[in-house]
Amino acid sequence: MRFLIFGAGALGQALGCMLAADGHRVDLVLRARFIEAIGDAGLQVSGIFGEFSAPLDRVGLLSNLEGVDGAGYDYGLITTKAYDTETAVQALAGLHGFDGPVVSMQNGCGNVEKVAMVFGEERTLGPG
């Protein structure tokens, strides 16, 4: 499967690393200043779930979605802070060819509803 993770802070990087370590292709949309650090050190996570290392050939690092073809993604995951939900939703909505489910992996109230307003309840997953 192929995942697009929008908001690759701690949660997004952890999910991305675990998914890539399990053999999935993952593209992370993250702030430009983090791309170089991950590109140099690779994506690694350790903690209560174990230790994971993602092969860099399975992880794409993006600072935005301009020119990205969304047709190849099976899932879009939103892992931003709640105040960036609308930005993430609009970016995913503008992703040409993306028709997969959108999963809100966020804390807080109202995030799933913001996703559903754009993608519809049938394509929206998340707590609530």
MMTF fields as JSON, N, C-alpha, C and O atoms, coordinates in Angstrom:
{
  "mmtfVersion": "1.0.0",
  "mmtfProducer": "UNKNOWN",
  "numBonds": 511,
  "numAtoms": 512,
  "numGroups": 128,
  "numChains": 1,
  "numModels": 1,
  "chainsPerModel": [1],
  "groupsPerChain": [128],
  "chainIdList": ["A"],
  "bondAtomList": [4, 2, 8, 6, 12, 10, 16, 14, 20, 18, 24, 22, 28, 26, 32, 30, 36, 34, 40, 38, 44, 42, 48, 46, 52, 50, 56, 54, 60, 58, 64, 62, 68, 66, 72, 70, 76, 74, 80, 78, 84, 82, 88, 86, 92, 90, 96, 94, 100, 98, 104, 102, 108, 106, 112, 110, 116, 114, 120, 118, 124, 122, 128, 126, 132, 130, 136, 134, 140, 138, 144, 142, 148, 146, 152, 150, 156, 154, 160, 158, 164, 162, 168, 166, 172, 170, 176, 174, 180, 178, 184, 182, 188, 186, 192, 190, 196, 194, 200, 198, 204, 202, 208, 206, 212, 210, 216, 214, 220, 218, 224, 222, 228, 226, 232, 230, 236, 234, 240, 238, 244, 242, 248, 246, 252, 250, 256, 254, 260, 258, 264, 262, 268, 266, 272, 270, 276, 274, 280, 278, 284, 282, 288, 286, 292, 290, 296, 294, 300, 298, 304, 302, 308, 306, 312, 310, 316, 314, 320, 318, 324, 322, 328, 326, 332, 330, 336, 334, 340, 338, 344, 342, 348, 346, 352, 350, 356, 354, 360, 358, 364, 362, 368, 366, 372, 370, 376, 374, 380, 378, 384, 382, 388, 386, 392, 390, 396, 394, 400, 398, 404, 402, 408, 406, 412, 410, 416, 414, 420, 418, 424, 422, 428, 426, 432, 430, 436, 434, 440, 438, 444, 442, 448, 446, 452, 450, 456, 454, 460, 458, 464, 462, 468, 466, 472, 470, 476, 474, 480, 478, 484, 482, 488, 486, 492, 490, 496, 494, 500, 498, 504, 502, 508, 506],
  "bondOrderList": [1, 1, 1, 1, 1, 1, 1, 1, 1, 1, 1, 1, 1, 1, 1, 1, 1, 1, 1, 1, 1, 1, 1, 1, 1, 1, 1, 1, 1, 1, 1, 1, 1, 1, 1, 1, 1, 1, 1, 1, 1, 1, 1, 1, 1, 1, 1, 1, 1, 1, 1, 1, 1, 1, 1, 1, 1, 1, 1, 1, 1, 1, 1, 1, 1, 1, 1, 1, 1, 1, 1, 1, 1, 1, 1, 1, 1, 1, 1, 1, 1, 1, 1, 1, 1, 1, 1, 1, 1, 1, 1, 1, 1, 1, 1, 1, 1, 1, 1, 1, 1, 1, 1, 1, 1, 1, 1, 1, 1, 1, 1, 1, 1, 1, 1, 1, 1, 1, 1, 1, 1, 1, 1, 1, 1, 1, 1],
  "groupList": [{"groupName": "MET", "atomNameList": ["N", "CA", "C", "O"], "elementList": ["N", "C", "C", "O"], "formalChargeList": [0, 0, 0, 0], "bondAtomList": [1, 0, 2, 1, 3, 2], "bondOrderList": [1, 1, 2], "singleLetterCode": "M", "chemCompType": "L-PEPTIDE LINKING"}, {"groupName": "ARG", "atomNameList": ["N", "CA", "C", "O"], "elementList": ["N", "C", "C", "O"], "formalChargeList": [0, 0, 0, 0], "bondAtomList": [1, 0, 2, 1, 3, 2], "bondOrderList": [1, 1, 2], "singleLetterCode": "R", "chemCompType": "L-PEPTIDE LINKING"}, {"groupName": "PHE", "atomNameList": ["N", "CA", "C", "O"], "elementList": ["N", "C", "C", "O"], "formalChargeList": [0, 0, 0, 0], "bondAtomList": [1, 0, 2, 1, 3, 2], "bondOrderList": [1, 1, 2], "singleLetterCode": "F", "chemCompType": "L-PEPTIDE LINKING"}, {"groupName": "LEU", "atomNameList": ["N", "CA", "C", "O"], "elementList": ["N", "C", "C", "O"], "formalChargeList": [0, 0, 0, 0], "bondAtomList": [1, 0, 2, 1, 3, 2], "bondOrderList": [1, 1, 2], "singleLetterCode": "L", "chemCompType": "L-PEPTIDE LINKING"}, {"groupName": "ILE", "atomNameList": ["N", "CA", "C", "O"], "elementList": ["N", "C", "C", "O"], "formalChargeList": [0, 0, 0, 0], "bondAtomList": [1, 0, 2, 1, 3, 2], "bondOrderList": [1, 1, 2], "singleLetterCode": "I", "chemCompType": "L-PEPTIDE LINKING"}, {"groupName": "GLY", "atomNameList": ["N", "CA", "C", "O"], "elementList": ["N", "C", "C", "O"], "formalChargeList": [0, 0, 0, 0], "bondAtomList": [1, 0, 2, 1, 3, 2], "bondOrderList": [1, 1, 2], "singleLetterCode": "G", "chemCompType": "PEPTIDE LINKING"}, {"groupName": "ALA", "atomNameList": ["N", "CA", "C", "O"], "elementList": ["N", "C", "C", "O"], "formalChargeList": [0, 0, 0, 0], "bondAtomList": [1, 0, 2, 1, 3, 2], "bondOrderList": [1, 1, 2], "singleLetterCode": "A", "chemCompType": "L-PEPTIDE LINKING"}, {"groupName": "GLN", "atomNameList": ["N", "CA", "C", "O"], "elementList": ["N", "C", "C", "O"], "formalChargeList": [0, 0, 0, 0], "bondAtomList": [1, 0, 2, 1, 3, 2], "bondOrderList": [1, 1, 2], "singleLetterCode": "Q", "chemCompType": "L-PEPTIDE LINKING"}, {"groupName": "CYS", "atomNameList": ["N", "CA", "C", "O"], "elementList": ["N", "C", "C", "O"], "formalChargeList": [0, 0, 0, 0], "bondAtomList": [1, 0, 2, 1, 3, 2], "bondOrderList": [1, 1, 2], "singleLetterCode": "C", "chemCompType": "L-PEPTIDE LINKING"}, {"groupName": "ASP", "atomNameList": ["N", "CA", "C", "O"], "elementList": ["N", "C", "C", "O"], "formalChargeList": [0, 0, 0, 0], "bondAtomList": [1, 0, 2, 1, 3, 2], "bondOrderList": [1, 1, 2], "singleLetterCode": "D", "chemCompType": "L-PEPTIDE LINKING"}, {"groupName": "HIS", "atomNameList": ["N", "CA", "C", "O"], "elementList": ["N", "C", "C", "O"], "formalChargeList": [0, 0, 0, 0], "bondAtomList": [1, 0, 2, 1, 3, 2], "bondOrderList": [1, 1, 2], "singleLetterCode": "H", "chemCompType": "L-PEPTIDE LINKING"}, {"groupName": "VAL", "atomNameList": ["N", "CA", "C", "O"], "elementList": ["N", "C", "C", "O"], "formalChargeList": [0, 0, 0, 0], "bondAtomList": [1, 0, 2, 1, 3, 2], "bondOrderList": [1, 1, 2], "singleLetterCode": "V", "chemCompType": "L-PEPTIDE LINKING"}, {"groupName": "GLU", "atomNameList": ["N", "CA", "C", "O"], "elementList": ["N", "C", "C", "O"], "formalChargeList": [0, 0, 0, 0], "bondAtomList": [1, 0, 2, 1, 3, 2], "bondOrderList": [1, 1, 2], "singleLetterCode": "E", "chemCompType": "L-PEPTIDE LINKING"}, {"groupName": "SER", "atomNameList": ["N", "CA", "C", "O"], "elementList": ["N", "C", "C", "O"], "formalChargeList": [0, 0, 0, 0], "bondAtomList": [1, 0, 2, 1, 3, 2], "bondOrderList": [1, 1, 2], "singleLetterCode": "S", "chemCompType": "L-PEPTIDE LINKING"}, {"groupName": "PRO", "atomNameList": ["N", "CA", "C", "O"], "elementList": ["N", "C", "C", "O"], "formalChargeList": [0, 0, 0, 0], "bondAtomList": [1, 0, 2, 1, 3, 2], "bondOrderList": [1, 1, 2], "singleLetterCode": "P", "chemCompType": "L-PEPTIDE LINKING"}, {"groupName": "ASN", "atomNameList": ["N", "CA", "C", "O"], "elementList": ["N", "C", "C", "O"], "formalChargeList": [0, 0, 0, 0], "bondAtomList": [1, 0, 2, 1, 3, 2], "bondOrderList": [1, 1, 2], "singleLetterCode": "N", "chemCompType": "L-PEPTIDE LINKING"}, {"groupName": "TYR", "atomNameList": ["N", "CA", "C", "O"], "elementList": ["N", "C", "C", "O"], "formalChargeList": [0, 0, 0, 0], "bondAtomList": [1, 0, 2, 1, 3, 2], "bondOrderList": [1, 1, 2], "singleLetterCode": "Y", "chemCompType": "L-PEPTIDE LINKING"}, {"groupName": "THR", "atomNameList": ["N", "CA", "C", "O"], "elementList": ["N", "C", "C", "O"], "formalChargeList": [0, 0, 0, 0], "bondAtomList": [1, 0, 2, 1, 3, 2], "bondOrderList": [1, 1, 2], "singleLetterCode": "T", "chemCompType": "L-PEPTIDE LINKING"}, {"groupName": "LYS", "atomNameList": ["N", "CA", "C", "O"], "elementList": ["N", "C", "C", "O"], "formalChargeList": [0, 0, 0, 0], "bondAtomList": [1, 0, 2, 1, 3, 2], "bondOrderList": [1, 1, 2], "singleLetterCode": "K", "chemCompType": "L-PEPTIDE LINKING"}],
  "groupTypeList": [0, 1, 2, 3, 4, 2, 5, 6, 5, 6, 3, 5, 7, 6, 3, 5, 8, 0, 3, 6, 6, 9, 5, 10, 1, 11, 9, 3, 11, 3, 1, 6, 1, 2, 4, 12, 6, 4, 5, 9, 6, 5, 3, 7, 11, 13, 5, 4, 2, 5, 12, 2, 13, 6, 14, 3, 9, 1, 11, 5, 3, 3, 13, 15, 3, 12, 5, 11, 9, 5, 6, 5, 16, 9, 16, 5, 3, 4, 17, 17, 18, 6, 16, 9, 17, 12, 17, 6, 11, 7, 6, 3, 6, 5, 3, 10, 5, 2, 9, 5, 14, 11, 11, 13, 0, 7, 15, 5, 8, 5, 15, 11, 12, 18, 11, 6, 0, 11, 2, 5, 12, 12, 1, 17, 3, 5, 14, 5],
  "groupIdList": [1, 2, 3, 4, 5, 6, 7, 8, 9, 10, 11, 12, 13, 14, 15, 16, 17, 18, 19, 20, 21, 22, 23, 24, 25, 26, 27, 28, 29, 30, 31, 32, 33, 34, 35, 36, 37, 38, 39, 40, 41, 42, 43, 44, 45, 46, 47, 48, 49, 50, 51, 52, 53, 54, 55, 56, 57, 58, 59, 60, 61, 62, 63, 64, 65, 66, 67, 68, 69, 70, 71, 72, 73, 74, 75, 76, 77, 78, 79, 80, 81, 82, 83, 84, 85, 86, 87, 88, 89, 90, 91, 92, 93, 94, 95, 96, 97, 98, 99, 100, 101, 102, 103, 104, 105, 106, 107, 108, 109, 110, 111, 112, 113, 114, 115, 116, 117, 118, 119, 120, 121, 122, 123, 124, 125, 126, 127, 128],
  "secStructList": [7, 3, 3, 3, 3, 3, 7, 7, 1, 2, 2, 2, 2, 2, 2, 2, 2, 2, 2, 2, 2, 6, 6, 7, 3, 3, 3, 3, 3, 7, 7, 2, 2, 2, 2, 2, 2, 2, 2, 2, 2, 7, 3, 3, 3, 3, 3, 6, 6, 3, 3, 3, 3, 3, 7, 4, 4, 4, 3, 3, 3, 3, 1, 7, 7, 6, 6, 7, 7, 4, 4, 4, 7, 1, 3, 3, 3, 3, 7, 1, 7, 4, 4, 4, 2, 2, 2, 2, 2, 2, 2, 2, 2, 6, 1, 6, 6, 7, 7, 1, 7, 3, 3, 3, 7, 7, 7, 1, 1, 1, 2, 2, 2, 2, 2, 2, 2, 2, 2, 7, 4, 4, 4, 3, 3, 7, 7, 7],
  "xCoordList": [0.835, 0.0, 0.877, 2.05, 0.281, 1.001, 0.234, -0.969, 0.957, 0.37, 0.962, 2.159, 0.109, 0.549, 0.239, -0.917, 1.269, 1.095, 1.356, 2.477, 0.3, 0.397, 0.569, -0.327, 1.728, 2.031, 2.951, 2.529, 4.189, 5.11, 5.952, 7.174, 5.274, 5.963, 6.214, 6.477, 6.138, 6.435, 5.5, 5.966, 4.192, 3.234, 3.367, 3.423, 3.418, 3.517, 4.784, 4.751, 5.903, 7.156, 7.113, 7.601, 6.539, 6.449, 5.589, 5.99, 4.415, 3.547, 4.225, 4.196, 4.833, 5.511, 6.633, 6.792, 7.405, 8.518, 8.015, 8.552, 6.996, 6.45, 5.846, 6.043, 5.112, 4.52, 5.598, 5.504, 6.616, 7.704, 8.496, 8.892, 8.729, 9.455, 8.674, 9.256, 7.344, 6.487, 6.355, 5.631, 7.054, 7.071, 6.217, 6.175, 5.531, 4.682, 5.488, 6.541, 4.99, 5.574, 4.887, 3.66, 5.678, 5.161, 5.774, 6.99, 4.929, 5.408, 4.99, 3.815, 5.96, 5.725, 5.723, 6.644, 4.688, 4.652, 5.017, 4.277, 6.171, 6.669, 7.362, 7.641, 7.63, 8.293, 9.692, 10.39, 10.07, 11.323, 12.535, 13.467, 12.541, 13.719, 13.955, 15.064, 12.914, 13.073, 13.513, 14.02, 13.32, 13.66, 15.145, 15.516, 15.987, 17.432, 17.851, 18.667, 17.299, 17.671, 17.294, 18.084, 16.099, 15.675, 16.472, 16.87, 16.703, 17.479, 18.881, 19.427, 19.475, 20.826, 20.84, 21.684, 19.917, 19.939, 19.029, 19.164, 18.111, 17.125, 15.995, 16.044, 15.001, 13.83, 13.895, 13.839, 14.014, 14.123, 13.234, 13.121, 12.611, 11.733, 12.022, 12.18, 12.089, 12.182, 11.304, 11.182, 10.703, 9.812, 9.055, 9.528, 7.872, 7.107, 6.669, 6.381, 6.615, 6.203, 7.378, 7.183, 8.586, 9.771, 10.651, 10.491, 11.583, 12.499, 12.239, 12.113, 12.16, 11.866, 12.843, 13.229, 13.226, 14.074, 13.47, 13.21, 13.251, 12.605, 13.644, 14.442, 13.648, 14.546, 14.17, 13.0, 15.15, 14.859, 14.29, 13.711, 14.438, 13.818, 12.31, 11.618, 11.794, 10.352, 9.723, 8.508, 10.546, 10.056, 10.368, 11.522, 9.312, 9.483, 9.301, 8.46, 10.079, 10.024, 9.596, 10.291, 8.454, 7.878, 7.632, 7.212, 7.891, 7.566, 6.196, 5.638, 5.651, 4.304, 3.82, 4.546, 2.607, 2.027, 1.952, 1.274, 2.634, 2.61, 3.185, 4.292, 2.416, 2.871, 2.829, 3.261, 2.321, 2.256, 1.0, -0.083, 1.14, 0.0, -0.587, 0.08, -1.814, -2.445, -3.038, -3.492, -3.046, -3.709, -3.085, -3.768, -1.825, -1.16, -1.32, -0.865, -1.953, -2.069, -3.317, -4.412, -3.124, -4.257, -4.94, -6.157, -4.161, -4.692, -3.987, -2.805, -4.734, -4.164, -4.34, -5.459, -3.256, -3.319, -3.01, -2.032, -3.841, -3.594, -3.114, -3.822, -1.894, -1.295, -0.823, 0.077, -1.432, -1.063, -1.668, -2.496, -1.24, -1.935, -3.312, -3.505, -4.26, -5.636, -5.727, -6.563, -4.889, -4.987, -4.544, -4.769, -3.927, -3.531, -4.423, -4.107, -5.53, -6.411, -6.92, -6.851, -7.426, -7.993, -6.943, -7.246, -5.726, -4.64, -4.373, -4.217, -4.32, -4.078, -5.222, -4.989, -6.448, -7.619, -7.624, -7.86, -7.367, -7.359, -6.236, -6.423, -5.084, -3.973, -4.329, -4.074, -4.914, -5.31, -6.439, -6.464, -7.369, -8.48, -7.98, -8.584, -6.888, -6.32, -5.375, -4.811, -5.201, -4.277, -4.947, -5.82, -4.533, -5.145, -5.091, -4.027, -6.243, -6.313, -6.465, -6.674, -6.369, -6.493, -7.964, -8.757, -8.322, -9.712, -9.827, -10.861, -8.781, -8.778, -9.367, -9.748, -9.439, -9.915, -8.915, -7.71, -9.442, -8.62, -8.827, -9.956, -7.725, -7.776, -7.22, -6.064, -8.042, -7.573, -7.001, -7.713, -5.709, -5.024, -4.748, -3.753, -5.625, -5.374, -6.122, -7.131, -5.591, -6.289, -7.241, -7.075, -8.231, -9.101, -10.435, -10.648, -11.318, -12.679, -12.794, -12.154, -13.603, -13.919, -13.05, -13.368, -11.971, -11.084, -11.728, -11.672, -12.331, -12.966, -14.085, -14.27, -14.82, -15.913, -15.389, -16.023, -14.249, -13.647, -13.225, -13.374, -12.703, -12.321, -13.571, -13.595, -14.608, -15.839, -16.554, -17.205, -16.441, -17.091, -16.537, -17.249, -15.29, -14.661, -14.697, -14.99, -14.404, -14.28, -15.521, -15.611, -16.478, -17.67, -17.427, -16.3, -18.49, -18.37, -17.884, -17.218, -18.21, -17.829, -16.323, -15.81, -15.613, -14.152, -13.379, -12.152, -14.064, -13.425, -13.382, -14.388, -12.205, -12.026, -11.33, -10.533, -11.639, -10.97, -11.763, -12.87, -11.195, -11.886, -13.104, -13.13, -14.08, -15.236, -16.451, -17.506],
  "yCoordList": [-1.183, 0.0, 1.243, 1.205, 2.327, 3.601, 4.636, 4.827, 5.296, 6.249, 7.634, 7.779, 8.649, 10.036, 10.543, 10.554, 10.959, 11.449, 12.944, 13.395, 13.71, 15.165, 15.621, 15.458, 16.194, 16.645, 15.653, 14.914, 15.63, 14.605, 15.129, 15.232, 15.457, 15.727, 14.393, 13.396, 14.364, 13.131, 11.989, 10.889, 12.233, 11.176, 10.742, 9.547, 11.694, 11.363, 10.604, 9.66, 11.011, 10.298, 8.895, 7.95, 8.75, 7.42, 6.494, 5.364, 6.954, 6.131, 5.81, 4.669, 6.822, 6.611, 5.605, 4.75, 5.707, 4.786, 3.355, 2.428, 3.179, 1.834, 1.249, 0.07, 2.065, 1.582, 1.218, 0.179, 2.061, 1.776, 0.55, -0.258, 0.408, -0.767, -2.048, -3.128, -1.922, -3.074, -3.331, -4.235, -2.537, -2.783, -1.858, -2.007, -0.903, 0.02, 1.209, 1.538, 1.841, 3.087, 4.25, 4.29, 5.194, 6.315, 7.611, 7.711, 8.598, 9.942, 10.846, 10.906, 11.548, 12.447, 13.886, 14.309, 14.635, 16.066, 16.757, 16.692, 17.423, 18.013, 19.33, 19.666, 20.052, 21.351, 21.142, 20.18, 22.075, 21.948, 21.749, 21.038, 22.357, 22.258, 20.835, 20.503, 19.996, 18.622, 17.667, 16.581, 18.069, 17.184, 16.847, 15.686, 17.84, 17.597, 16.674, 15.774, 16.892, 16.061, 14.603, 13.704, 14.366, 12.987, 12.404, 11.24, 13.215, 12.752, 12.331, 11.391, 13.018, 12.686, 11.489, 10.603, 11.456, 10.434, 9.248, 8.2, 9.394, 8.35, 8.477, 9.307, 7.662, 7.705, 6.528, 5.368, 6.852, 5.823, 6.207, 7.38, 5.206, 5.424, 4.354, 3.181, 4.76, 3.779, 4.262, 5.462, 3.317, 3.668, 2.458, 1.327, 2.703, 1.623, 0.548, -0.578, 0.877, -0.113, -0.868, -1.761, -0.523, -1.188, -0.217, 1.0, -0.779, 0.023, -0.251, -1.401, 0.827, 0.722, 1.593, 2.674, 1.103, 1.857, 1.717, 0.606, 2.836, 2.809, 2.942, 3.879, 2.023, 2.165, 3.416, 3.62, 4.243, 5.509, 5.326, 6.264, 4.148, 3.929, 3.723, 3.667, 3.609, 3.475, 4.757, 4.818, 5.784, 7.02, 8.202, 8.45, 8.929, 10.167, 11.349, 11.31, 12.391, 13.584, 14.771, 15.15, 15.354, 16.445, 17.658, 17.515, 18.851, 20.06, 20.61, 21.444, 20.152, 20.531, 19.501, 18.569, 19.676, 18.701, 19.212, 18.611, 20.303, 20.842, 19.829, 19.322, 19.545, 18.642, 17.168, 16.335, 16.822, 15.423, 14.783, 15.365, 13.599, 12.841, 12.015, 11.129, 12.295, 11.615, 10.264, 9.562, 9.874, 8.634, 7.394, 6.382, 7.446, 6.258, 6.025, 5.003, 6.944, 6.802, 6.018, 6.265, 5.069, 4.307, 5.022, 4.924, 5.742, 6.459, 7.795, 7.934, 8.773, 10.033, 10.111, 9.988, 10.314, 10.421, 11.86, 12.441, 12.43, 13.778, 13.645, 13.127, 14.122, 14.014, 15.376, 15.46, 16.429, 17.776, 18.1, 17.355, 19.215, 19.787, 20.238, 20.493, 20.335, 20.684, 22.009, 22.152, 22.973, 24.28, 24.242, 25.21, 23.164, 23.018, 22.056, 21.705, 21.626, 20.667, 21.203, 20.508, 22.42, 22.97, 23.087, 22.845, 23.449, 23.527, 22.149, 22.013, 21.137, 19.768, 19.28, 18.678, 19.535, 19.1, 19.753, 19.079, 21.05, 21.743, 21.233, 21.1, 20.952, 20.418, 19.049, 18.783, 18.187, 16.862, 16.957, 16.206, 17.875, 18.05, 18.515, 18.198, 19.258, 19.737, 18.758, 19.061, 17.591, 16.591, 15.847, 15.005, 16.163, 15.597, 14.07, 13.479, 13.443, 11.996, 11.224, 10.012, 11.882, 11.158, 10.911, 11.848, 9.63, 9.298, 8.294, 7.644, 8.171, 7.23, 7.828, 8.998, 7.017, 7.501, 8.46, 8.383, 9.359, 10.303, 9.995, 9.97, 9.761, 9.361, 10.488, 10.884, 11.001, 11.986, 11.225, 10.488, 11.413, 10.744, 11.757, 11.646, 12.733, 13.883, 13.815, 13.125, 14.556, 14.798, 15.967, 16.781, 16.038, 17.207, 16.953, 15.932, 17.894, 17.808, 18.592, 19.629, 18.094, 18.815, 18.505, 18.939, 17.773, 17.486, 16.555, 16.811, 15.489, 14.531, 15.214, 14.96, 16.074, 16.789, 17.704, 17.828, 18.342, 19.198, 18.377, 18.82, 17.191, 16.305, 15.862, 15.889, 15.454, 14.951, 16.023, 15.707, 17.277, 18.355, 18.453, 18.866, 18.081, 18.171, 16.831, 16.791, 15.737, 14.432, 13.562, 12.52, 13.971, 13.169, 12.119, 11.668, 11.743, 10.763, 9.409, 8.684, 9.062, 7.751, 7.619, 6.501, 8.73, 8.685, 9.124, 9.21, 9.403, 9.959, 8.935, 8.302, 8.783, 7.898, 8.675, 9.575, 8.318, 8.963, 8.777, 8.239, 9.221, 9.073, 9.982, 11.053, 9.547, 10.426, 9.724, 10.343],
  "zCoordList": [0.0, 0.0, 0.0, 0.371, -0.42, -0.464, 0.363, 0.185, 1.27, 2.199, 1.986, 1.741, 2.082, 2.127, 3.528, 3.95, 4.244, 5.614, 5.615, 5.375, 5.888, 5.903, 7.342, 8.17, 7.627, 8.984, 9.655, 10.544, 9.246, 9.734, 10.887, 10.788, 11.984, 13.241, 13.922, 13.251, 15.22, 15.961, 15.567, 15.271, 15.56, 15.234, 13.78, 13.491, 12.875, 11.46, 11.116, 10.326, 11.707, 11.458, 12.05, 11.431, 13.232, 13.848, 13.0, 12.721, 12.589, 11.743, 10.419, 9.957, 9.815, 8.543, 8.642, 7.771, 9.695, 9.894, 10.069, 9.463, 10.889, 11.121, 9.85, 9.554, 9.098, 7.848, 6.828, 6.174, 6.688, 5.741, 6.167, 5.327, 7.465, 7.964, 7.689, 7.587, 7.57, 7.286, 5.781, 5.364, 4.971, 3.535, 2.7, 1.478, 3.315, 2.574, 2.068, 2.616, 1.03, 0.51, 1.228, 1.316, 1.739, 2.52, 2.003, 1.84, 1.75, 1.451, 2.597, 2.958, 3.165, 4.288, 3.793, 3.094, 4.155, 3.875, 5.176, 6.158, 5.172, 6.405, 6.121, 4.971, 7.159, 7.024, 6.431, 6.752, 5.56, 4.808, 5.71, 5.335, 6.881, 7.75, 8.265, 8.682, 8.236, 8.709, 7.602, 7.88, 6.361, 5.248, 5.244, 5.073, 5.429, 5.411, 6.55, 6.352, 7.738, 8.892, 8.664, 8.954, 8.149, 7.894, 6.737, 6.772, 5.712, 4.571, 4.953, 4.376, 5.923, 6.379, 7.32, 7.185, 8.264, 9.317, 9.027, 9.659, 8.091, 7.87, 8.878, 9.785, 8.71, 9.581, 10.539, 10.132, 11.825, 12.859, 14.034, 14.388, 14.626, 15.774, 16.805, 16.468, 18.059, 19.14, 20.28, 20.529, 20.958, 22.061, 22.541, 22.432, 23.074, 23.702, 22.716, 23.122, 21.425, 20.432, 19.832, 19.007, 20.231, 19.708, 18.945, 19.036, 18.191, 17.389, 15.914, 15.493, 15.136, 13.717, 12.941, 13.385, 11.791, 10.886, 9.496, 9.034, 8.837, 7.527, 6.429, 6.444, 5.48, 4.339, 3.544, 3.222, 3.233, 2.561, 1.159, 0.612, 0.565, -0.737, -0.622, -1.639, 0.596, 0.822, 1.36, 1.552, 1.607, 2.219, 1.31, 0.961, 0.931, 0.186, 1.123, 2.021, 0.917, 1.764, 0.912, -0.031, 1.245, 0.462, 1.348, 2.496, 0.821, 1.578, 1.184, 1.896, 0.058, -0.372, -1.392, -1.737, -1.862, -2.788, -4.225, -5.059, -4.521, -5.88, -6.865, -6.682, -7.907, -8.95, -8.593, -9.39, -7.418, -6.989, -7.573, -7.509, -8.136, -8.652, -7.519, -6.985, -7.152, -6.029, -6.351, -5.447, -7.627, -8.021, -7.397, -7.24, -7.043, -6.521, -5.032, -4.52, -4.327, -2.871, -2.485, -2.991, -1.577, -1.059, 0.101, 0.264, 0.908, 2.077, 2.231, 1.917, 2.718, 3.172, 4.678, 5.177, 5.404, 6.862, 7.255, 6.785, 8.113, 8.624, 10.056, 10.92, 10.297, 11.631, 12.134, 12.969, 11.624, 12.043, 13.405, 13.929, 13.959, 15.106, 14.625, 13.436, 15.541, 15.174, 14.423, 13.53, 14.766, 14.108, 12.65, 11.924, 12.203, 10.801, 10.024, 8.887, 10.62, 9.952, 8.624, 7.611, 8.613, 7.382, 6.28, 5.112, 6.635, 5.651, 5.053, 3.839, 5.902, 5.432, 4.554, 3.506, 4.975, 4.211, 2.83, 1.827, 2.773, 1.483, 0.578, -0.631, 1.159, 0.361, -0.217, -1.392, 0.601, 0.112, -0.907, -1.882, -0.685, -1.621, -2.987, -4.011, -3.005, -4.259, -4.935, -5.986, -4.342, -4.88, -6.032, -5.818, -7.239, -8.443, -8.438, -8.255, -8.638, -8.774, -7.482, -7.521, -6.337, -5.066, -4.767, -4.679, -4.611, -4.298, -3.15, -2.993, -2.361, -1.242, 0.017, 0.046, 1.053, 2.345, 2.983, 2.741, 3.797, 4.551, 6.028, 6.517, 6.729, 8.133, 8.994, 8.839, 9.9, 10.872, 12.059, 12.74, 12.297, 13.41, 14.522, 15.238, 14.66, 15.517, 16.844, 16.986, 17.801, 19.057, 18.869, 17.96, 19.733, 19.739, 19.082, 18.428, 19.269, 18.739, 17.441, 17.27, 16.545, 15.324, 14.126, 13.019, 14.302, 13.176, 12.158, 10.956, 12.631, 11.723, 10.944, 9.754, 11.619, 10.959, 9.853, 8.805, 10.07, 9.04, 7.828, 6.689, 8.072, 6.968, 6.21, 4.98, 6.942, 6.324, 5.507, 4.511, 5.913, 5.155, 3.735, 2.82, 3.551, 2.234, 1.5, 0.305, 2.2, 1.55, 1.674, 1.024, 2.496, 2.721, 3.789, 3.995, 4.459, 5.54, 5.052, 5.792, 3.811, 3.279, 3.059, 3.0, 2.935, 2.734, 3.965, 3.919, 5.06, 6.249, 7.371, 7.692, 7.963, 9.114, 10.218, 9.953, 11.453, 12.578, 13.849, 13.831, 14.949, 16.229, 16.284, 15.679, 16.999, 17.14, 17.336, 17.471]
}
